[in-house]
Structures are given as structure tokens and as C-alpha cells.
Amino acid sequence: MKFGGTSVGRPERMHQVKDLITRDQERKIVVLSALSGTTNALVGIGEALADANKDLAKERIDLLHKHYLTFYKELLTSEAARSKAEKIIKEHFEFLNIILRISFNEAINRDILAQGELLSTKLFYTLLQELGIDAVFLPALDFMSIDENHEPELSKISEKINAILKNYPEESIFVTQGYICKNHRNEVDNLKRGGSDYSASLIGAAIHAEVVEIWTDIDGMHNNDPRIVDKTRPIAQLSFDEAAELAYFGAKILHPASIWPAQQYNIAVKLLNTMEPDAPGTTITGTERGLGVKALAAKDGITAIKIKSSRMLLAYGFLRKVFEVFEKYKTSIDMITTSEVAVSVTIDDITYLQEIVKELEGYGTVEVDKNQAIISVVGNRIAESEGTVANIMNCLTAYPLRMVSYGGSRHNVSILVDSKFKNEALNSLNVGLFEW
């Protein structure tokens, strides 16, 4: 059971989480994110230190410290529990203040970012102790690890966590941190932003859980972005492939990487609402059901790169050379379209854009279009569903389409548009695909 930042972000919501994990006697591992706003605050502290602005870093540490001193007093009632929480908070903020006096580096920054999950889980565990609820505190740094390529070491994770669990055969509740891990140098590291979902799925795979539950503040994955489109609805069932496409192409409720571990062992994933725990939410399994469109997702901050070369048609190995440039700079490609004389790709990370363009210019003329958005239409075998693609295109006749990717997946048709058209296009697709 994974609970996100909004699910634990206020004292009363932590109490709701306590109610949810004690509704039944099933054995469960509870994975918590940092309190909402904490990770952003810790990122800000790290950025201030990276800029050598220790006064600003101190100001941000003190502001966050003040928030936690208020939080624990509202969370806990007994003097013993409050005293324990005060010591926990003091320990972690002493650590942050010590960092002000030493040289800053990336390893220290990762230590800073880990404080949020450590604080939330320790405070929640203190609440359980105060209420007399039996539970085991399970430090993620004792079992969660990644290799030199930043990939989770699933077999090692499984071996370590199962060895720990064997020591507690009678216990039914275990509390651990999402997001944080150890790297191949045995340093504190993390699974990147949104990584608590990933942690839960990895743990579920490692222990061969019956189900992985992702608890957030929305009742499942919706068929469109509810922040942009008024008439949306939760999707009752998705396949792993459909959910992975939606997560990758912009559905914010689920971390893109979190489907893979559960999929390997065919473990159902449920997306549930902490505020409406009896709502059915979304269930993700290996079963594909029904034909046609199920949902839309959109991803902003996309850059399109077109490489045009009259030599392409005759030059075998041309695409390999192009892709090697992106591999060299560890920059992932989202969409690809090709013609006889040009290839267009999209990226969402422009860290090395100048270097990439410079190298690509050795192969032809390069054009770059920034401020693009990918709109992804997802459903089971939509490529085979009669009339679906024509219907999608009919919904978008008012907007210039920069790229269309169709056929690479049975579950996805992706369209690239200028970001200024994204909201209108999502609404138009919603009417054409779901409201008839």
C-alpha cells in the first residue's frame, strides 16, 4: 500500500491512512512518500547550497522546520509520543544544518532529498505506537538498491527484504519509505521524482504480493486530464501496456516506471483514493479487455528535432548513426517519424540539446521546434479498431499536426502539436471520442 504526499500531507490525513491500513488483518507493507511540499522544499535547499547561497538555504531549512514542529503537535496527543517526535525532527534538522558548514556535492544533495521520506515514515510509525497498533519499521535503505546504471536490482532487493520479513512471522504491518535507496557505491540515492510508486511496485514484485495499491487524492486514472477537461471519468480496468503508455505520456497519477516490476510477476495494481476509500478506482492487470479508445494523456515540454539529408535514401546505417548521437548524451526519444529524406524525433530533456544538434549537423540539415506537446490516445488494439484513427484525425482538423506516430504500438496513437493547442485539442478529442 503506497500513500503519496497529499495522502500524508496533513495530520488528519495521516490518521486516515492509519484507518485504511488497519481495516483488515491482511499482511501489508505500507510505503510512504514525503509530506506534500517537503521534497520541493528540500530541492530548494539543495539548489541554494549549489549556488553557494547559505543564507537562503538556512532560511528554507528554518521554514521547513517550523512546518514540522506544527505538524507533529497536531498529529500526536500524548506527551511521550510528542517527545519522541520532537527528537526525530530535531535529529533530521540538525543534519540539514550541519550540511550548511560542509562542502556541498551531489552525494550530499541526495542525502538532503532523502530526509522527507525518513521524516514522514518515522512520524507515522510514532503515531501507530501511540495508538498501540503493532507494526514494524522497515528502513528502505536496508534493502532497496540500484546498480551503476541507476536500475533497481530486483533480485537483490527480493533477497534482502524477504530475509528481513522472515524475522517477523507474526507481524502484519510494515512501514517503509518510498523513493530512497542505496546505489552501487552504497551511498544514499533515489528512484527519481515520483519514485514512491516505483518503490511500491518493486516491493510488490520482490515479495510476490497479491496486489499493489497506489493511494492518491483522485479516484483512479481518468480518461482525460481533469485539470483541463470538465467531463472526465475514472477508468475501471486497464492492461499493463495501456497503463504504461498513459503514465509515460503524461497521466500524472502513476509514475511511468512503476508498471514494469508488477507486470513481470502479473501482480494487479490498483489506483485508489485516500479521500474516497470505497470508490472502485482503477485496476491494472495483464488482461486486455474491449477494443477502442480508453483514455487520453498529454505531455508538455517536448522538443522536436528534424534531420533532413538527401543522402538518407542510399545510406544504410543512417538511422543508427542518428540514434547513437542521442545514446551518447543519454537522451531518450519519445516519438519517431521517417520519410525518404528526413527523420523527426522528439525529446523531453534538452540538457544536451546544443551538443546533439551540433553532431547531427554532420549528417544533414537540422531543424528544432520547441514548446511542443505530445497527445497520446490509448486503448486496447486501437490500431485495429475500425474507424478509430479516422475519428481521431477528424477531431484535430482545426490544429496543425507536427508529427503523428501510429503503428509502433497496438495501444497508442500519438500526435505532436504546438503546446498552445494542447488544451483545445484534448477537449476536442474528449467530445469526439467519449461524448457521443
C-alpha positions in Angstrom: 0.0 0.0 0.0 1.7 3.2 -1.2 0.4 6.6 0.0 1.5 9.7 -1.8 2.4 13.2 -0.4 -1.1 14.5 -0.3 -2.3 11.4 1.5 0.1 12.0 4.4 0.4 15.8 4.0 -1.8 16.8 6.9 -2.2 15.3 10.3 -5.8 14.3 9.8 -4.8 12.6 6.5 -2.2 10.5 8.3 -4.9 9.4 10.6 -7.0 8.4 7.5 -4.0 6.3 6.4 -3.9 4.7 9.8 -7.6 3.7 9.4 -7.0 2.3 5.9 -4.1 0.1 6.8 -6.0 -1.3 9.9 -9.3 -2.1 8.0 -8.3 -5.8 7.8 -5.8 -8.3 9.1 -4.0 -8.9 5.9 -0.2 -8.7 5.9 0.9 -5.5 4.2 3.8 -3.3 3.6 3.0 0.4 3.8 5.1 2.7 1.6 5.0 6.4 2.4 6.1 9.4 0.3 7.3 12.6 2.0 4.7 15.1 3.3 3.4 17.1 0.4 5.6 20.1 -0.3 8.6 18.6 1.5 10.5 17.3 -1.5 10.1 20.6 -3.3 11.4 22.4 -0.2 14.4 20.0 0.0 15.1 20.5 -3.7 15.1 24.3 -3.0 17.6 23.9 -0.1 19.9 21.9 -2.4 19.7 24.5 -5.1 20.6 27.3 -2.7 23.6 25.3 -1.5 24.7 24.5 -5.0 24.6 28.3 -5.7 26.7 28.8 -2.5 23.8 30.9 -1.0 23.9 29.5 2.5 21.7 32.3 3.9 18.9 31.3 1.6 19.4 27.6 2.4 19.3 28.4 6.1 16.1 30.4 5.6 14.5 27.4 3.7 15.6 24.9 6.4 14.1 27.0 9.1 10.8 27.4 7.3 10.5 23.7 6.7 11.5 23.0 10.4 8.7 25.3 11.5 6.2 23.3 9.4 7.2 20.0 11.1 7.1 21.5 14.6 3.4 22.4 13.9 2.7 19.1 12.2 3.7 16.8 15.0 1.7 18.7 17.6 -1.4 18.2 15.6 -0.7 14.6 14.8 0.1 13.3 18.3 -1.6 13.8 21.6 0.4 12.1 24.4 3.5 13.7 25.9 5.5 10.5 25.3 4.7 10.4 21.6 5.2 14.1 21.2 8.6 13.9 22.9 9.7 11.1 20.6 8.5 13.1 17.5 10.3 16.2 18.7 13.6 14.2 18.9 13.1 12.7 15.4 12.5 16.2 13.9 15.5 17.6 15.9 17.8 14.9 14.6 16.9 15.4 10.9 17.1 19.2 11.0 20.4 19.1 12.9 21.6 17.1 9.9 20.4 19.7 7.5 22.0 22.5 9.5 25.3 20.6 9.6 25.3 20.5 5.8 25.5 24.3 5.8 29.0 24.0 7.3 30.5 21.5 4.8 31.3 21.4 1.1 28.3 20.7 -1.0 28.3 17.9 -3.6 25.8 15.7 -5.4 26.1 12.9 -2.8 25.1 15.3 -0.1 22.2 16.6 -2.2 20.9 13.0 -2.4 21.1 12.8 1.4 19.1 16.1 1.7 16.4 14.7 -0.6 16.1 11.5 1.5 15.1 13.4 4.6 11.4 13.8 3.6 10.6 10.1 3.4 12.6 9.4 6.6 10.6 12.0 8.5 7.2 11.0 7.2 7.6 7.3 8.0 9.1 7.9 11.4 6.3 10.3 12.4 3.7 7.8 11.1 5.3 5.0 13.0 5.3 7.1 16.1 1.5 7.6 15.6 1.0 3.8 15.3 3.0 3.3 18.5 0.9 5.9 20.3 -2.3 4.2 19.3 -1.0 0.7 20.3 -1.0 -0.6 16.8 1.6 -3.3 16.3 3.9 -2.6 13.3 7.5 -3.0 12.2 9.6 -0.1 11.0 11.3 -1.3 7.8 14.2 1.0 6.6 14.2 1.1 2.8 18.0 1.7 2.9 18.4 -1.8 4.2 17.0 -3.5 1.1 16.3 -1.1 -1.8 19.2 -0.7 -4.2 20.2 0.4 -7.7 23.1 -0.5 -9.9 25.6 1.7 -11.7 23.1 2.4 -14.5 20.5 3.5 -11.9 18.4 0.4 -12.5 16.8 -1.4 -9.5 18.5 -4.6 -8.5 15.3 -6.6 -8.2 16.8 -10.0 -7.3 19.0 -8.4 -4.6 16.0 -6.4 -3.3 13.9 -9.6 -3.1 16.6 -11.5 -1.3 17.2 -8.8 1.3 13.6 -7.8 2.1 12.4 -11.4 2.3 15.2 -12.2 4.7 14.1 -9.3 6.9 10.4 -10.3 6.8 11.2 -13.8 7.9 12.3 -12.3 11.3 8.7 -11.1 11.9 6.4 -14.0 11.0 3.6 -12.8 13.3 3.6 -9.1 12.3 1.1 -7.8 9.8 2.0 -4.2 9.2 5.4 -3.0 8.0 6.2 0.7 7.4 8.9 1.8 4.9 10.0 4.7 2.7 9.3 5.2 -0.9 11.7 6.9 -3.3 15.0 6.4 -1.4 17.6 3.6 -2.0 21.3 2.8 -1.9 23.4 3.0 -5.1 26.2 0.7 -6.2 28.7 2.8 -4.1 26.5 2.2 -1.0 25.6 5.9 -0.9 22.1 7.2 -0.3 20.3 7.7 -3.6 16.8 7.8 -5.0 14.5 6.4 -7.7 14.0 10.0 -9.1 10.8 12.1 -8.8 7.6 10.1 -8.3 9.7 7.1 -7.2 7.5 6.1 -4.4 5.2 4.4 -6.9 8.2 2.6 -8.3 9.3 1.6 -4.7 5.8 0.1 -4.1 5.8 -1.9 -7.4 9.4 -3.1 -6.8 8.5 -4.3 -3.3 5.3 -5.9 -4.6 7.4 -7.8 -7.2 10.1 -8.7 -4.6 7.7 -10.3 -2.2 5.2 -11.6 -4.9 2.4 -9.6 -3.3 -1.2 -10.3 -4.1 -1.8 -6.7 -5.1 0.0 -3.3 -5.2 -2.3 -0.4 -4.1 -1.3 3.1 -5.1 -3.3 5.5 -2.9 -3.6 9.2 -4.1 -6.1 12.0 -3.9 -8.0 11.1 -7.1 -10.3 8.1 -7.7 -8.3 6.2 -10.2 -6.8 7.0 -13.6 -9.2 9.2 -15.6 -10.0 9.0 -19.3 -8.6 12.6 -19.8 -6.9 15.3 -17.7 -9.5 16.5 -15.2 -7.5 19.7 -14.7 -8.1 20.6 -18.4 -11.3 18.8 -19.4 -14.6 19.1 -17.4 -16.3 15.8 -18.3 -13.8 13.0 -17.4 -14.4 9.7 -15.7 -12.3 7.1 -13.9 -11.4 4.0 -15.9 -12.3 0.8 -14.2 -9.8 -1.5 -15.9 -6.6 -1.2 -17.9 -4.0 -3.6 -19.1 -0.4 -3.2 -18.0 0.5 -2.0 -21.5 -2.3 0.6 -21.6 -1.4 1.9 -18.2 2.3 2.1 -19.1 1.5 4.2 -22.2 -0.7 6.6 -20.3 1.8 7.0 -17.5 4.7 7.6 -19.9 2.8 10.1 -22.0 1.6 12.3 -19.2 -1.0 10.7 -16.8 0.2 12.2 -13.5 -1.4 9.7 -11.2 1.2 7.0 -11.8 5.0 7.0 -12.2 5.9 5.7 -15.7 8.4 3.1 -14.4 6.1 1.7 -11.8 4.2 -0.7 -14.1 7.2 -2.8 -15.1 8.0 -4.7 -11.9 4.4 -5.6 -11.2 3.9 -6.7 -14.8 6.9 -9.1 -14.6 5.1 -11.1 -12.0 1.5 -10.3 -13.1 0.7 -8.6 -9.8 -2.5 -6.5 -10.0 -2.0 -2.7 -9.4 -4.9 -0.7 -8.0 -5.2 3.1 -8.1 -7.3 4.2 -5.2 -8.4 7.4 -3.5 -7.4 8.0 0.1 -10.3 10.6 0.5 -12.9 8.2 -1.0 -11.6 4.8 0.0 -14.7 2.9 -1.1 -14.5 4.2 -4.7 -13.6 1.4 -7.1 -10.7 3.3 -8.6 -8.7 1.7 -11.5 -7.4 -1.9 -11.6 -4.4 -2.7 -13.8 -3.8 -6.3 -14.8 -2.4 -8.4 -17.6 -5.8 -8.9 -19.1 -6.8 -6.9 -22.2 -10.5 -6.0 -22.4 -12.5 -4.4 -25.1 -11.5 -2.6 -28.3 -11.1 1.1 -28.9 -10.1 4.2 -27.1 -9.9 4.2 -23.3 -8.0 7.4 -22.3 -6.0 10.4 -23.4 -2.8 11.8 -21.9 -0.7 14.8 -22.7 3.0 15.5 -22.1 4.3 19.1 -22.2 7.9 20.4 -22.6 8.6 18.4 -25.8 11.2 19.4 -28.4 11.1 18.1 -32.0 14.2 17.7 -34.0 14.2 17.1 -37.8 17.3 15.8 -39.6 17.0 16.2 -43.4 19.5 14.7 -45.7 19.3 13.8 -49.4 21.8 11.0 -48.7 19.4 9.2 -46.4 17.7 7.0 -49.1 21.0 5.5 -50.2 22.9 5.5 -46.8 22.2 2.3 -44.9 23.1 2.8 -41.2 21.9 6.4 -41.3 19.3 5.9 -38.5 21.8 4.0 -36.4 24.2 7.0 -36.6 21.4 9.4 -35.6 20.3 7.3 -32.7 23.9 6.9 -31.5 24.1 10.7 -31.0 21.2 10.5 -28.6 22.6 7.5 -26.9 25.9 9.3 -26.4 24.2 12.1 -24.5 21.8 9.7 -22.6 18.8 11.4 -24.0 15.6 9.4 -24.6 13.5 9.7 -27.7 9.7 9.7 -27.3 8.4 9.7 -30.9 10.0 8.9 -34.3 8.7 9.5 -37.8 10.7 9.0 -41.0 10.5 9.7 -44.8 12.9 9.1 -47.6 14.8 12.3 -47.0 14.2 13.1 -43.3 13.7 11.8 -39.8 12.0 13.6 -37.0 12.3 12.7 -33.3 11.1 14.2 -30.1 12.8 14.5 -26.7 11.7 15.9 -23.3 15.2 16.5 -21.9 17.1 19.4 -23.6 20.1 19.3 -21.2 22.4 18.4 -24.2 20.4 19.9 -27.0 23.2 22.1 -28.3 25.7 19.2 -28.4 23.1 16.9 -30.0 22.3 19.4 -32.8 25.9 20.1 -33.4 26.7 16.4 -34.0 23.5 15.8 -36.1 24.5 18.7 -38.4 27.3 16.4 -39.6 24.6 14.2 -41.2 22.3 16.9 -42.7 20.2 20.0 -42.1 18.7 20.2 -38.6 15.6 22.0 -37.5 14.4 22.3 -33.9 10.9 23.1 -32.7 10.5 23.8 -29.0 7.3 24.2 -26.9 5.6 21.1 -28.3 3.2 18.7 -26.6 2.5 15.0 -27.2 -1.1 14.0 -27.0 -1.4 10.2 -26.7 -4.6 8.3 -27.4 -4.5 5.0 -25.6 -6.7 1.9 -25.8 -6.6 -1.8 -26.4 -5.7 -2.5 -30.0 -6.9 0.8 -31.3 -4.7 0.4 -34.4 -7.0 -2.5 -35.3 -10.3 -0.8 -34.2 -12.2 0.2 -37.3 -12.7 3.9 -37.8 -10.8 4.9 -34.6 -7.8 6.5 -36.3 -10.0 8.4 -38.7 -12.1 9.6 -35.8 -9.0 10.9 -34.0 -7.9 12.8 -37.1 -11.4 14.3 -37.6 -11.2 15.7 -34.0 -8.0 17.5 -34.8 -8.7 19.1 -38.2 -8.5 22.6 -36.6 -4.9 22.2 -35.4 -1.7 21.8 -37.3 -0.1 18.4 -36.5 3.7 18.4 -36.3 4.1 14.6 -36.1 1.8 11.5 -35.9 3.1 8.2 -34.6 0.8 5.3 -35.5 1.6 1.6 -35.7 4.5 1.4 -33.3 2.2 0.2 -30.6 -1.2 -1.6 -30.8 -2.3 0.5 -27.9 -1.3 4.0 -28.8 -1.7 6.8 -31.4 0.5 9.8 -30.6 0.2 13.3 -32.0 2.6 16.2 -31.7 1.1 19.7 -31.6 2.3 23.1 -30.6 1.8 23.4 -26.8 -0.6 26.4 -27.3 -3.1 24.0 -29.0 -2.9 21.2 -26.3 -5.8 22.1 -24.1 -8.2 22.8 -27.1 -7.1 19.5 -28.7 -7.7 17.5 -25.6 -11.2 19.0 -25.3 -12.0 18.4 -28.9 -10.8 14.7 -28.6 -12.9 14.3 -25.5 -16.0 15.4 -27.3 -15.3 13.3 -30.4 -14.2 10.1 -28.7 -16.1 10.0 -25.4 -19.2 12.2 -25.6 -21.2 10.6 -28.4 
